[in-house]
Amino acid sequence: MFLAHLPAGYLCSHAILASCKNPPRNLRPYLALGMLGSIAPDLDFIWHAFLDPHPVFHHLYWTHYPFAWALPSSIALLVCLVLGQRNAALGVLLFAANGLLHLLLDTPWGSIAWAWPFDPTLMKWVSVPHNQRLWLLNFVFHWTALVELSIITAACALWLFRRRRAAQQAKPVAIIRRERMLSAEIGRRIAKQVARSCPRQID
């Protein structure tokens, strides 16, 4: 999967935040943390492309091992809950859940070692034939690209829905502000008119 990890993180983060009984007032930092987790496993590509003197398939680096996500995240989540740090626990959950979602979405045609460190075998469900000269086109013209397109479409639809709802909720506030400004302007004009109509005091 190439383009849908970030949209999938957007969907997953909103789903988790919507399930909270008492969500934080400002959701943006948590949404950003979740979306960061959705692309974090692919940060190994920087090491793979520029730093590793003996590069291997980038899904073989530790950021693409589910165990490397599940164990530290579980410990961090447990510590946050024991200490009563509810918001920190939510942040850990968002980051870890989206990181694991990334690996889940990579599994069908990207190969992930789900049983590591007990078994290094890469699990893969679909083989994408390499018929195109440009390797990226092999995935673009494969039916699995429809999965990515569906995720991107769903994320865009949710974003538009939330934007419209926010605009509708903000509309009454804007109307109230305009009414107050109009009332203040009318009051000023009435005061001026009264001042003009009053007889001037003669010395």
C-alpha positions in Angstrom: 0.0 0.0 0.0 1.3 3.4 -1.0 -1.1 6.3 -0.7 -3.8 5.1 1.6 -1.9 4.8 4.9 -2.5 8.4 5.9 -6.2 8.4 5.0 -6.6 5.1 6.8 -4.9 6.8 9.8 -7.4 9.6 9.6 -10.3 7.2 9.6 -8.9 5.0 12.4 -8.1 8.0 14.6 -11.6 9.5 14.2 -13.1 6.1 15.0 -11.1 5.8 18.2 -11.8 9.4 19.3 -15.5 9.0 18.6 -15.6 5.9 20.9 -14.2 7.9 23.8 -16.9 8.7 26.5 -15.1 11.9 27.6 -12.8 12.9 24.7 -10.3 15.8 25.2 -11.6 19.2 24.2 -8.8 19.7 21.6 -8.8 16.7 19.4 -6.2 18.0 16.8 -3.0 16.9 18.7 -4.5 13.4 19.1 -5.6 13.2 15.5 -2.1 14.3 14.4 -0.5 11.7 16.6 -2.7 9.0 15.2 -1.9 10.0 11.6 1.8 10.1 12.4 1.5 6.6 13.7 -0.1 5.6 10.4 3.0 6.4 8.4 5.7 5.8 11.1 6.5 2.2 10.0 7.6 3.6 6.6 10.2 5.8 8.2 12.5 2.9 7.9 12.7 3.7 4.2 14.9 6.6 5.0 17.4 4.2 6.6 16.9 1.8 3.7 17.5 4.3 1.0 20.2 6.6 2.4 21.9 5.2 5.5 22.1 1.4 5.4 25.3 0.3 3.7 23.7 -3.1 3.0 20.0 -2.3 2.3 17.4 -5.1 2.4 13.7 -5.2 1.7 12.5 -2.4 4.0 9.7 -4.5 5.5 12.6 -6.5 7.2 13.5 -3.5 9.4 12.2 -3.5 12.9 9.6 -0.7 12.3 7.7 -3.3 10.2 7.6 -6.0 12.9 4.2 -6.1 14.7 6.0 -7.4 17.9 8.2 -4.3 17.9 5.0 -2.2 18.0 2.8 -4.3 20.3 5.2 -4.9 23.2 6.5 -1.3 23.8 3.0 0.1 23.2 1.4 -2.3 25.6 3.9 -1.4 28.3 3.5 2.3 27.7 -0.3 2.0 27.8 -0.2 0.1 31.0 2.1 2.6 32.7 -0.1 5.5 31.6 -3.2 3.8 33.0 -1.6 2.9 36.3 -0.4 6.5 36.7 -3.9 7.8 35.8 -2.6 9.6 32.7 -5.7 9.1 30.7 -4.9 11.6 27.9 -1.4 10.1 27.5 -2.9 6.6 27.3 -5.2 7.8 24.5 -2.2 9.2 22.7 -0.3 5.9 23.0 -3.4 4.0 21.8 -3.8 6.2 18.8 -0.2 6.0 17.8 0.1 2.3 18.3 -3.2 1.3 16.7 -2.4 3.3 13.6 1.0 1.8 13.4 -0.4 -1.7 13.6 -3.1 -0.8 11.1 -0.3 0.2 8.7 1.2 -3.3 9.0 -2.2 -4.9 8.6 -2.8 -2.9 5.3 0.7 -3.9 4.1 0.2 -7.6 4.7 -2.0 -8.6 1.7 0.6 -7.7 -0.9 3.5 -6.2 1.0 4.7 -9.1 3.2 4.8 -8.7 7.0 6.5 -11.0 9.6 3.6 -11.3 12.1 5.1 -14.2 14.0 8.5 -12.5 14.5 10.7 -13.1 16.7 9.4 -16.7 16.8 9.1 -17.1 13.1 10.7 -14.7 10.5 8.4 -15.9 7.7 6.8 -13.0 5.7 3.1 -13.4 5.4 1.5 -12.3 2.1 -1.9 -12.9 0.6 -1.7 -11.5 -2.9 1.2 -11.5 -5.4 1.3 -8.5 -7.7 2.8 -9.5 -11.1 5.7 -7.3 -12.3 4.8 -6.7 -16.0 5.5 -2.9 -16.1 8.9 -1.4 -16.5 8.2 1.2 -13.8 7.6 -0.9 -10.7 5.0 1.5 -9.3 2.7 0.9 -12.3 2.5 -2.8 -11.4 0.5 -1.7 -8.3 -1.4 1.1 -10.0 -2.9 -1.3 -12.6 -3.6 -4.1 -10.2 -7.0 -4.7 -8.7 -5.6 -4.0 -5.2 -5.4 -0.3 -6.1 -9.2 -0.2 -5.7 -8.7 -0.9 -2.0 -6.5 2.1 -1.7 -8.9 4.2 -3.7 -11.8 3.1 -1.5 -9.9 4.1 1.7 -8.9 7.5 0.2 -12.5 8.1 -0.9 -13.9 7.3 2.6 -11.4 9.6 4.3 -12.3 12.4 1.9 -16.0 11.9 2.5 -15.5 12.0 6.3 -13.4 15.1 6.0 -16.1 16.9 4.0 -18.8 15.7 6.3 -17.0 17.0 9.4 -16.2 20.3 7.7 -19.8 20.9 6.7 -21.0 20.0 10.2 -18.5 22.4 11.8 -19.7 25.1 9.4 -23.3 24.5 10.3 -22.5 24.6 14.0 -20.5 27.8 13.6 -23.2 29.5 11.6 -25.5 30.5 14.5 -22.5 32.0 16.3 -21.7 34.1 13.3 -25.4 35.2 13.0 -25.4 36.2 16.7 -22.3 38.3 16.2 -23.8 40.0 13.2 -27.0 40.8 15.1 -25.0 42.2 18.0 -23.0 44.4 15.6 -26.2 45.5 13.9 -27.8 46.3 17.3 -24.8 48.3 18.4 -24.8 50.3 15.1 -28.5 51.0 15.4 -28.0 52.2 19.0 -25.2 54.6 17.9 -27.4 56.0 15.1 -30.3 56.5 17.5 -28.0 58.3 20.0 -26.8 60.6 17.3 -30.3 61.4 16.1 -31.4 62.2 19.7 -28.4 64.4 20.2 -29.2 66.3 17.0 -32.9 66.8 17.9 -32.3 68.1 21.4 -32.2 71.9 21.6 -28.7 73.3 22.1 -28.0 75.1 25.3 -27.6 78.9 24.8 -24.9 80.6 26.9 
